[in-house]
Amino acid sequence: MRWRRIPPDEAPEEILPLGVRLHGHLGPFLVAGLRMGRLALRLLGHPGYRGIVAEVETGTTPPLSCLIDGIQIATGCTPGKGNLVIRDVGRPRAVFHADGKSLRVALRSSLVDEFRAAADPEGLARRVLRLPDNELFEWELSPSS
């Protein structure tokens, strides 16, 4: 599998193999991060990679931090480019900034415990791939401050 720039309209299931390759395994937080990043690009009308910043509030403790790898694959934001910032808040949430707009996206709190306690994380991850955005996330789009 070759690395490639991912078009902003490419569906999460299309990029899932890249996410698993980077992350090392399939899990619900990884898939939620992929979905969160794709939602952000769509709602911000942005192609990703440059000119966008993702501030992820998960911290660096798994499994919550697994969102980070999904967001990185989905948006092209990376710590190396300085446009992926990790805040140690312990929340399944990210704020995306691009083109004078901000988008705050949070995983629904009712899902966090389910994700952590999953007896079949791969099966749950596949289900998360198919959930409608509004069942998976809450979000707010606003002008950047």
Phi, psi and omega in degrees: 000128178266145172284145180205159175289132185264124177298146184296340181265004180288131185292150179305322180295336178286327183262356181306317179301325177292321178297316179295322179297315179292314188280327178105344177196166179266127178208163185294324179291324175300310181296320177299321177296319175301312181296320180297314179296318179294320176300316180299314179299318182295312184288330177275349182063042186237144181280349180089183177074294180233150180082012177223145177234136174245119174255108184262131187259018185282335193079193186243021180258120176294155005272347182303321182292348177298338174305325185302314182296322177296317179296319179300311180296317186290327187253340186081003175286136181221152174298326181297326177275350180080010180250014169235111184246132180251121178254136182271071181255335179080026179244145176278066187215152175218151175240127181250138180235128176196142173050042177076013179234154174235143178229120176259122180235130179232139171293135180303131184300331180294343182266339187300310180296322177299317179298315183293326186262009186300125175286331179233079185301324179292319177297317178296319179300319178294324177292319179299327179299331185258350182295143173297148181308317185288346174271343184260323189229160164242143181210159178217125179255133180208164173296144178295146179261000000 
